[in-house]
Amino acid sequence: MAENQNPQQGPYTEQLPANAKLFSIFAYIGVFWLLGLLISPEKTSPFVRNHVNNGILLLIMEGIAGVVGALLGLIPYVGWIFEVGLWGCCVAVMVMGIVAAAKTKYFSIPVIGDKIKIVK
């Protein structure tokens, strides 16, 4: 039985625009995902768009973690542990994305990355 291969798994095999890898790495650092979305010709590259989508999702996750962390932080000790855990997850996803972009590989945020596409 042949498996259904997703083209956005594994290394990127086509020719990348000049700064595509750089803009893919920047996509995981705050609002720098805008660079990969707005600067031509990188904005049309499926590789850059994959990482820009993940950067947007990561920024939304960080916002949610900030709100939830602030609420949980009101609970002494236990809340603080959960708050550190939430931020730890965001940092782990950011590092995994940066490493994948540096290795010229597609990356999908665990659990939500395949289900939510903001940039297509």
C-alpha positions in Angstrom: 0.0 0.0 0.0 1.6 3.3 -1.1 1.6 6.1 1.5 0.3 9.5 0.6 3.5 11.7 0.6 3.1 15.3 1.6 5.4 17.5 -0.5 6.0 19.7 2.5 7.9 17.0 4.4 11.6 16.5 4.3 14.2 18.7 2.6 13.3 21.3 0.0 14.6 20.2 -3.4 13.8 23.1 -5.7 16.0 26.2 -6.2 15.6 28.7 -3.4 15.6 32.5 -4.0 18.7 34.3 -2.8 17.7 35.1 0.8 14.9 32.5 1.3 16.7 30.6 4.0 17.4 33.9 5.9 13.8 35.0 5.7 12.6 31.6 6.8 14.8 31.8 9.9 13.6 35.3 10.6 10.0 34.1 10.4 10.3 32.5 13.9 11.5 35.7 15.6 8.6 37.9 16.6 7.0 39.9 13.9 9.9 39.4 11.5 7.7 37.0 9.6 6.5 40.1 7.8 9.8 40.2 5.9 9.3 36.8 4.3 5.7 37.7 3.5 6.3 41.1 1.9 9.8 41.0 0.3 9.9 39.8 -3.3 10.8 37.2 -4.8 10.9 35.3 -1.5 7.2 35.8 -0.8 6.3 33.4 -3.6 8.5 30.6 -2.5 6.5 27.7 -0.9 9.4 27.1 1.4 9.4 30.6 2.8 5.6 30.6 2.9 5.6 27.4 5.0 7.9 29.0 7.6 6.1 32.3 7.5 2.9 30.5 8.3 4.6 28.7 11.2 6.0 32.1 12.4 2.5 33.6 12.5 1.1 30.6 14.4 4.0 30.8 16.8 3.4 34.5 17.5 -0.3 33.6 18.2 0.8 30.8 20.5 3.1 33.2 22.3 0.2 35.7 22.8 -2.0 33.0 24.2 0.8 31.7 26.4 1.2 35.3 27.7 -2.5 35.6 28.6 -2.8 32.1 30.1 0.5 32.5 31.8 -0.6 35.8 33.4 -3.7 34.1 34.7 -2.0 31.0 35.9 0.8 33.1 37.4 -1.7 34.4 40.0 -1.7 30.9 41.5 1.4 30.6 43.7 4.0 28.0 42.8 1.9 25.7 40.7 0.8 28.5 38.4 4.4 29.7 38.0 5.5 26.2 37.0 2.8 26.0 34.3 3.7 29.5 33.1 7.4 28.5 32.6 6.2 25.3 30.9 4.1 27.3 28.4 7.0 29.6 27.5 9.3 26.6 27.3 7.0 25.0 24.7 7.0 28.2 22.7 10.8 28.4 22.8 11.2 24.8 21.9 8.9 25.2 18.8 10.9 28.3 17.8 14.2 26.5 18.0 12.8 23.5 16.1 11.6 25.8 13.3 14.9 27.7 13.1 16.9 24.5 12.9 14.5 23.2 10.1 14.8 26.4 8.2 18.6 26.4 8.5 18.7 22.8 7.2 16.4 23.8 4.3 13.6 21.5 5.5 9.9 22.1 5.7 8.6 22.3 9.3 5.1 22.0 10.8 4.3 23.0 14.3 3.3 19.9 16.3 -0.4 19.4 16.8 -1.7 22.6 15.0 0.7 23.2 12.1 -1.0 20.8 9.6 -4.5 21.9 10.5 -4.2 25.7 10.4 -2.9 27.5 7.3 -3.0 31.3 7.5 -0.6 31.8 4.5 -1.3 29.5 1.6 
